[in-house]
Amino acid sequence: EMAPRPHNSGHFSFDACLTGQFEQQLRAVCGLPLGSAELLRPCASKYYNGLWHDDFTWPHIGLPELQKTPVMRDAIAWLTDAMVDLPVVADRIEFDGTAVMSPGGWDGRPMSEEMTLHLPAAWTRLLSHAAGAGIEIPRRRDWARLIERSFARVHFSFGLVWNDPQRRTVAFGFYDSIRQSGLVLMASLVIKRGLERAAALFENDLPAETIADWKNKAGRIGENLHRLFDEGAGGFVGATKVGRGFDVWGNGLAWPLATAAQRKVIAASFVQHRDAIFAFGCTRQTPYPEGWPGTQSKSYQNRGFWATGTGFVLPALAEADPDFALRLVQDLVENIDTFKRHEFIDATGKPGGPEDFLGSLSMPLMGLRAILSGRPLLDYM
């Protein structure tokens, strides 16, 4: 068949590529240069309908050669037009250019009226890796001011990121983490690294006092992380109010900041809860069948075993129990195609969530890269 027109076989490009086939036709007719047709996201899953910070950045960290393609450069230019004039950073930018500020559907009630706490760090991570790949950041000072406004919306108590129990927002992740309140672990860790990145990236674009404040806050998170350690819970807890329980992923990410004595406790918890948190190479975020302490949530993050979670814990396991870490990777490699890279699986291997979830590949890849490079996983966050 010959079709000298946009054809239904290429309709995926409207949502999945930097330049869709309809725009390409207009460019060709008008004598304009053709746009990049690089895939911006996996298009096998209907659930990918926007550009998310982590889903886009993690593959570029795991496979740095991807940064040599035009995709990141063109994506940064597109994101700049969509994002920098907003009051704070968005949860994602949909492929029609719509900025969606809260997790969940664009046409539904927002999960929170407040900004998701980890977002300034997540978007800074993308910008930092782009700059490290030699990509010029358009409207750099506007980006700097947007990131400054966004970090200002993150609240701190005792030096750690704080989620108001009476006015909770999403801390790190999506559905379950909105229930965590008080001092929160994952958001504190990611914000620490984000503040460090932002201070380096925008050192010449913002007042010296802003840069000094960011460095001070990053340092204080490290100094106060002990406030989230509970030996009785088996390690670092997800939060100090609702969600005060062993956070499997968070302990993996916090591992390089833990003392030798704390690591011993965490390693023992990984062994104690092994059957509850590992299956088919995937990893649950909590060992509790009924969900985070203080909640009745069995959904989303606490709903099953995630390949994404394996990436968070692999570097810690590689140090604490190398043989088990190797078996975990082997199990994941053997099973990931069987469950078609879904977001998560249950204890029997039945998949849940969208198919071809990018984090199921990119986060384990980041964990392996951290091991092979000898660098803490937190450095990549």
N, C-alpha and C positions, 0 to 999 in steps of 0.2 A: 504494500500500500504506500502511495506517495501522498503526503498531506502538506501542501505549501501554506500552512496556516498553523496557529496554535492547536495542538492535538491533545485529546484526552489522555494519551499516554504520558504527557508531560505536565498534567495538572498538578502533580505533587510539587512542582517547582514554585507554585504560588506561595506555599507556606514553608517549604523546606529549604529553599535556596536564597542566596542573597539577592539574586535578580530572577524573577519569575519569567515564564515564557511569554506572557502577555506584554510585560514591560520590554522584553527583548525585541518583540515584534515592533513596538512603537519606536524603539531606538533605531532599529534597522531602517524603518520607513522614513524616519526623520534624519537619517544620515548621522546619527550620534554613535559614539563608540559603544560596543556591547558591554554590558555589565558582567561582573563575575557570576558564573553559574555554580560556584562551589556550594556544596551542601553545608548549611549552617547548623543542622541538627539531623539526627536519624529520622527518617520519614516513615519507618515501618509502623510506628505507633501513632494513633490518632491523638494521643494525650499530649504530645509535644506540640504546643501551639504558641510558643513564645521563646524568647531567648532568656534563659536563666543564667545568673552569674556562675554558680558552681557547675551546672551541667555543661556549660560552654568552656569554662576555664580548666576543669580537672583533666579532660583529655589532652589539652595542650601542655599541662604539667607532666602528665604521665608519658607523653610522646612529644618531646620538645621539637622534633622535626616538623610537626604540624604548624609550628609558628612560622615556618618558612613559606607557607602558602599565603595567598592574599586574603584568606578567610578572616583572620584576626584583625588585620588592618582595616578591611572593609566593614567588619562588624563594629569596631571601635568608632569609625566615622558615623555609622548609622545610629549607634547608641548615643553618641554625643548629641545629635539633633533631637533625639527622643527624650533625653534624660536631664541635661545639665540645667535647664531652666525650671525644673520641678523644685518644690520646697525641700524634699528629701529624696533619697534614692528609692527607686521602685522595687517591688518584688520581682518583676520581670517586665519585658517589653514584648507585647504580642506582635505577630508578624505583619499586622496592618498598621503598626506604629503606636498602638494604644499602650500607654503606661498603666500597669495594674499594680496598685500599691500594696495590696494584701494577698497572702496566699489564698487559694481557692478560685472558684470560677469568677470570671470578670463581671458576670451579670448577676451575681448573688450577693448576699450580705457579707461584708468583709469580716474576716475572722477576728479582727481587732481594728479599732480606730487608731491605734498607735503603730509606729513603725516597727517592723520585725527587728529584733535587737542586733542580730549579727550582720545585717545587710551592709552597713558602711564598710565593714571588713571584707565582705565577699566581693563587692564591686572594686574596692581598692586592690584586691588580689588580682583581678582581671587586668586592671590598668597597669599594675606593677609588672606583671609578666609580659604584657604588650611592650612596655617601655624597655624591659630587659631584652626583648627580641629585636630592638632597634626601631620599633614602630613609634612614630611621632604621635603624641596625644593631641588631637584637635582641641582648641579652646581649653588649654591646660589649666589656666587660672580659674576658669568657670567650673571645671571639674573639681579643682582644689576647694573652691568655696562650697560646692555642693557636698563634698565629703565632710567638710568642716561643719556645715549645718546638720548633717546627718549624725555625725559622732556626738554632736551636742544634744541629740535626742536620746542618747544612751545614758541611763542613770546608774550611779555607783553608790555603794554602801560598804563600809569596811574595805574599801579598795577593790571590790569585785562588782561585776555587773549585777544589777538588782532588778527583779521583776516584781512590780507592785502586786501583792496578793489581792488587793481590792480592785485593781484595774489591770488585769493581766494582759500581756501581749504575747506574741510568739517569740520565744527566745532563740533557739537554734532548731531548724528543721520545720516541722509543719504541725500536724494535728495534736499529737500527744504533748509536745513541749509547751503548748499554750497553757497547759494545766500546771506546769512547774512554776513555783513562785519563791520569793525570797532571793537569796544569793544563788546564782545559777552557774553551773560548771561549764557546759559546752560553749555558751555565749561568751563567758569570761575568757576562755582559752582563745577562741577565734578573734575576739575583740583585741586581746593583747597583741596577737600577731598583726592584726590589721592596723593598729595604732603605730606599731614599729614600721610597717611598710609605708604607711601614709607619711610619717615623719621624714622618711628617707626620700620618698617620691616627690613630695611637695615642699621640700625644705626651702627652695628659692621662690615659692609662689605664695606663701602665707606669712603672716607676722611671726617673728621669732618666738613670741610668747605662746602662740598656738602650738608650734612645733615642740617647745619645751613642755607644755601641758600634756601633749600626747605621749611624749617619752616618759614623763612622770607617771601617768596613769598606767602605761604598759608595765613599768617597773613595779608599781604597787600591786598589780594583779599577781605577778609572780611572788611578791613578798607575802601576800595574804591568801594564797591558794590553800594553805594549811587549814583555813577556816572551813573548807568543804571536805576535809578528810575526816572520816569516821571509822575508826578501826572496827567497831562493832558491826558496821554495815559492810565491811570488807574492803574499804578503799574510799575513793572520792565519791560523794553523793551527787545526784543530779541537781539537787537544789536543797535549800535549808528549810523550806516550809513544805508546801506540797511537792512531792517528788523526792523526798529524803530517802533515797535508796541507792544501791550500787548501780552506777551508770557504766555499763560495759564499754560502750564506744568512748565515753568521756575519759575513762581510766586509761584506755589505749592512747588517747591523744595527750593526756596529762603525764604520761609515763616519763618523758625526759625531764620534767620539772619536779618529779617526786624524789624524795630522799631514798637512800638505800633501804631503810627500815620500812618506808611506805611501799616501795616496790615489792618487798617480801610479802606484805599483806595482800597487795593487789594480785600478785602471782598465785598466792594460795587461793584467792577467790575464783580466779579463772579455772583452777583445778577443781575446786569444790562444786562449782556450778556448771561444769563442762557439759553435762547432758542437757541442761536447761537452756544453754545459750548457743550451742554449736550444733548444726545439722547440715549435711550435704555441702559442707564448705562455707555455709552462710552463718551469720551471727546476729543474735537478738540484741536489742539495746538494754534490756533488763532481764534479770533471772526470775522475775515474779510472774507467775501465771495469771494473776488477777490485775496486772498493770502496776503502774507506779504507786508506791505507798501514798495513801491519802486520796486516791482516785479509784474509779471503777472502769478505767479505760482499757479495753483490750484491742483497740483499733489502731490502725496505721503503724507508727513506729513500733509499738508494742504488740503488733498483730502477728508477727512472724519473724522469720530468720532472713536477714538481708545480706546479699553479697556486698553491698555498700559498707555494712558494718564490719565485714572482714577486713576491708582496707584500713579501717581505723585501728584495729587491734593487732594487725600482723607485725608491725615493727616491735611492739612490746613483747609479743609472744616469741618472736625470733630471738630476743635476748633472754627471756625468762625460761622458755621451753622450746628450743630450736626444732626438736624432732616433731613435736605436736604442730608447730607452725608450718612445717613442711607438709605434714599430712593434711592440714587444713587447706593449704593451697592446692594440693593434688586433688582433694575432694571437690573443691570449687571448679577446677579445670574440667574434671570428669562430668560434672553435673550441670554447669551453667547453660550449656546449649539444650540440655534436656528440658529445663524449665523455661527456655526461651528468654532468658535474661529479664524475667519479670522483676518488679520491685522487690518482692519478698515471696517466701514459700512458707507453708506450715510444716509441722513436725513430720508429716508423711511425704513431703515434697510437692504437695499441691500448690500451684502458683497463685499469687494474688497481686492486685495492682496492675498497672499497665505493662504490657510486653515491651521488650527492647528498651528497658530503662537504662539510660546511659551510665548512671552512677554504678550500676551493677558491674560494669567493666572498668570504668575510669578510676573509681576509688580503690579497688584492689590493686590496680596498676600503680597508683600513687604509693600505696603501702609497700609494694615490691621495690619501687624506685628508691624510696627512703632507705630500705634495707641495703640495697646494692650500693647506694651512694655513701652509706654510713652517716647520713644526716637524720635528725629527728623529723618525724612526720609533721610536727608542728611548724617546722621551717617552711614547708610547702603550703601551709594554710594561709 
